[in-house]
Amino acid sequence: MNHFAPKLTSFSYHGQLCRQHLAALHFNENVHREVARTKSGNMQYRVVFPKYKSGDDFAVKTVNKPMTFNYVNKLLIATMEMCGQTNGMPTPAPPPLTSGKRKPTKHFHRQKYCSRSPPCFLLSLCTMTMTLLSLCTMTMTLLSLCTMTMTLLSL
């Protein structure tokens, strides 16, 4: 299946469905291949050295006849016959998995984040503290002006 639909590539619903059907056709045609024979009629064998066996361990396996791709011609003929039809795909694609979910707004995200996270609370405290500091600075400035005025009046 990975040969016809690699996992690193994203396919649409119909693309994936077609690739699965193609993999099934390929498997069904090549599942019962005959064993290859030599010119004298004896069965062919090959020696395999599996990774899980160490050293001089080996296995002997039969060689099958090469794969056939006769289903491709039949598929092309069926496709050419279908090209005259404009019905589209026989099965509609299902809706995406996220279609049933509602999408929250940014305001909702911020409100939810700030309700459970201390940084937003600290941010509002910092804003309030900065406001108080600016008020204190203004008060200090007024006090110093009053002090200067009183000094000038006493002269």
Salt bridges, closest charged atoms under 4 A:
GLU34 OE1 - LYS65 NZ 3.30
